Amino acid sequence: MVNLIIDGKNITAEKDTMLLEAARAAGIAIPSLCTHEAVSRSGACRLCVVEIKKGNRTIIVTSCLYGVEEGLVVNTKSDRVLNVRRLVMELLLARCPESDVLQKMAKEMGVESQGRFVADSDKGKCILCRSCVRVCEEVVGVSAIGLFSRGSQKTVGTPYNEKSDVCIGCGACVYVCPTGHIEMISTEDKRKIWGRTFKMQTCAKCGKYFAPVDQLKFISKKTGIPLSELTVCTECR
């Protein structure tokens, strides 16, 4: 176990725990958009920055990527930290001015608008946190989407913005997206995402549509379980 101080509070946490988890476990709130328990950390949103003190030095670090250390002194609400978070939020608002999630967080931080930055009109609600890309690669295991182009033109999508042959329509990317940028339209028998329309499977017991056929075929191939055994929804198992 490791002993440290966060906002004047003595905290004990397991070794290798990140500062973000240690603080939240102690009831100390730190904002974050790109952190999700299903995927690895990227520190992309930069909203979870905190200030740490080592000797006579204080530095700003990303709390979701910085591990706890014995005797570490952490400040999550110093003026320096709050100023950095507000600047980051202004940048995010400039990129995605129509995002309800960002507008709500900005209001809580006292940020009224994108400030000195010119607002984009073509980025949708994507903050390039890469959570969707990581869940597709690390959890689903198909890597149907990725990051393309560079700089301000960087986007998330399928290769060459064409229909992906490896996407299984599972919707995991929609689930982890913090701002609701990825659109998935579902009707009873169909699901549309990333430019493809997927046929949905009916439950062999209750008859309810519950999963894309392509997703069940992928699971069957990956696990060796016969497809016929996967055509029952979780509620009927």
N, C-alpha and C positions, 0 to 999 in steps of 0.2 A: 504493500500500500504506500501511497505518496501523500504527504501533507503539504498543503499550499494555502494561500490566502487569496480569496476573490472578493473584491469590494469590501474588504475589512472583515470578512467572515472566514473562519478556519474551516477548511474543506479537506476531507480525506477521500481519495479516489484510487482506483486500481491503476497500477502501472500500465502504460500504453493507452490510457484513456485520453481522448482529445479534450482540450479546454472547453469546447462548446458543450460536450456531454456532461463534463464535471460541473459546469456552472448550472446547466438546466436541471441536473439531478438535485442540486442544492436550492432550487427554486429561483434561480437568477435568470431572468429572461435576456436572451441575445437574439436579435433578428437574423434570419437567414432565408434565402430562397432556393439555393442549389443543393442544400443538404437533404438527403433522403436515405432512410435506413436500408433501402433495397439495393443501393448502388455505392460504388466507391466514391471518395471525396475528390472534388476538383478545386474547391475554393474559388469558383468562377464569379460568384455574385459580389464577393468582398463586403457584404453587409455585416458579417459576423466578426469584424475586426475588434480587437481589444488591445489594451496597453499593458505590457509586462515590464517589470523592473528587475534588472540584474545588476547588482552592485550599485554604481552611481548612474547607470544608463537606463533609459526607458525607451522601448521600441514598440511599434505597432506590428501586430502579427494577426494572421487569419486564424481564428480560434478553432475552426473545424479541421485544420491541418496541423496545429501545434499541440504536441502532447504535454501532459502534466509533468512537472518537475518538482523535486523536493525543495521546499522553501520558496517557491516561486510566488511573487506578489503580482496580482492581476487586477487591473481596473477596467471594468466594462462600461463605465459611464463618465469617464473624464471628458473635459472639454475637447481635448485632442481627438478622442475616439468619436465623439458625437459629430464633430466637424467633418471627419473623414466619411462617416456614414451618410451624412447629409449630402456631401459632394457626390458620393457614389449613387445615391438615390436620384440626384439631379440628372446624372448621366443616364441612368436607367429610364427615367421619365422622358428624357429627350429621345431615347431610342424607341420607347413604347408608350407614347402619351395616352393611348386609349385603354391601357390595361387597368382594370378595376382593382386588381390585386396590388399593383404598384401605387395607385392613387390612395388606397386605404393605408398602406404602410407609410407613404410619404406624409400623409396627414398626421399620423401618430408621431412622426419624427419632426413635425413642424416645417416640412418642406411643402411650399405652396405650388411650385411649378418646376420646370426644367432649368429655371434660373438663366444663367448666361449662355446656355447651349441652345442651338437651333434644333427644334423638334423634327424628327423623321416622320415620314408619312407612308413608308413602304416596308417597315419591319414587322408589322403586326404586333403580336405580344411576345415575340421570342427574345429572351435576354441572353441567349447563347450559353446557358448554364451547362449544357451537354448531358443533363440527366436522362433525356430520352435516348440519346446515342449510347450512353453507358448501360442503361437497362436492356436495350436491344442486344448489345454485345455480351454483357456480363451475365445477365439473368436468363434472357430468352435464348441467346446463343445463335442468332441469325445475322446480325449486323446488316440490317436492311437499310438503315439510314446513317448519315454521317455529316460532318461539317465540310462545306465546300466554299471555294473562293477565299479571299483574304481581306484583312482590314475591315473597313466599314461595310464591305459588300459580302462579308461572310454570312452564310445561311445554313440552316439545317434542312436536310431533305434526302431524297433518294438520289442515287448517282445519275447525273445529267437530267435530274427532274423527270425521269421516265418511270414508268410503272415497274416496281421491284418484283422480280421473280421469286425472291426469297422471303419477302414479307408474308407473315402468316395471319395478319389481321387480329392479333391478340389484344391490341389496345394498351399494352404495358406502357408505351411511350406517352399515351394520353394520361394514364394514371399518375405518372411521376412528374409530368409537366407542371411547374408551380404557377404558371400564369394563364393556363387554358389556351395556349397558342395553337396546339395541334387539334385539328378538327376530325371528329369521327362521327359519322351519321349512321345510326342503326335503326332499321325497321325490324319487323318480326323475322323475316326470312333473309335479310341482307344486311351487310355492314360495309360502309365505304370509308376508306382511309388511305392516304398517300396515293390517291388517284386510282386505286383498285377497288372493285366491288367483290366482296366475299360472300359466299353462300353460307348460311347459318345451319347448324345441325339441330334437329329436334331430339328431345329426350325420349328414349325408348319407353319410358314408363309414364311420364306425365304429358308428353307431347309438346312441351314448351321449348322454344328456340333458346339455346344457351351458349353456344360457342361456334366460331367459324370452323367449317369442315377442314380447311387447310391447317388450322392450329391442331386439331385432333390427329390429323395424319402425321404432322411433325412430331407430336408427342409419341405416337405409336412407333414411328421409325426410330426415335431417339431412345425409347425405353424397351422396345420389344413387346409391349403390351398390344394384343390384338385390337384393331380399331373397333370391333364390335363391343368390346368391354369398356370403351370410352364414350359410348353414346348414351350415357346416363348422367344427368345433371347432379351437382353436389347435394341438392336438396332431396333427391330420391335415392342416394346411395346408402 
